[in-house]
Amino acid sequence: MAFAFDSLGYAKHLRDSGISQPQAEAHAEAARMFIMAELVTKADLQAALGQLDAKLDNLSLRLTVRLGVMLVAGIGALATILKVT
């Protein structure tokens, strides 16, 4: 998803502020090329959130299974100790 950047308006604002036209255009082009390319879009954030949700679901399931196994093993060990004594 592309992010709209009004480089012409940006350059015009710089010119109105006293910067020469070639410098204003160079600033606008640099902002478009280097700054705008690094912005994160809403779609990027949603994709990252989806991946995070999937990982959290996976970790939650693994933790639940481990806790269940430890509980069964603990009860089994306790039952064995009580039979022996």
N, C-alpha and C positions, 0 to 999 in steps of 0.2 A: 504494500500500500504506500503510495507516494504522499508526501506531505507538501502542501502548497506553500510556496514561498514567493512573495512578490519582490523579486530582485529589482525590477524597475522602480517600484515605489520606494524601496530601500535606498537605491542609488539617488533618487530624486530628493529624498529626505536629507541625505548626506550633502548633496549639492546645495540645497537650501540652507544648510548649516555652515556653508562656507568652504567645503572641500571641493577641489577641482573635479571636473567631470571624469577624467581618466582614473583618478584615485577612487572616486565614488563607485565607478563601475568595477574596478578591481576589488574593492571591499565587498561589493554585492556578490560578485562571482565567487570570491573566497568563502563567504558565508554560506552560499548555496552548496559549494563543493565539500567543504570540510565540517561545518557545523550542522547543517541540516541532514547530512548523511548519517550522523551519529544519533539522531533522535529515535526514540522507541515509540512505535505506534501502538494503538489500542489492540490491534490484532496480535502484535508481538507479545504484549502483556497477557492476553487471554490464552495464547498458546503456551506460554511459560506456566501460567496458573494451572492449565489443564495437565501439564506434565507433573507439576508439583502435587496436584491432587491424586494422580495415579500412583506416584511414589509413596505418598502418605497412606493411601489405602493398602498398598502392598506391605508396608512396614507395620501397619496396624494388624493386618491378618497374621503376619509372621510373629508378632509379639503375643497375640492371642493364642496361637498354636503352642508357642514355647511355654507360656504360662500354664496352659492345660497339661502339657507333658510333665512339667515340674510338679504340678498338683497331683497328678496320677502317680508319679514316682514317689512323692512324699507320702501319700496315703498308703501306697504299697509297702514302703519301707516301715512305716509306723505299724501296719498290720503284721508284718513279719516280726518286728521287735516284740509286739504284744503276744504273738503266738509262742515265741521262744521263751518268754518269761512266765 
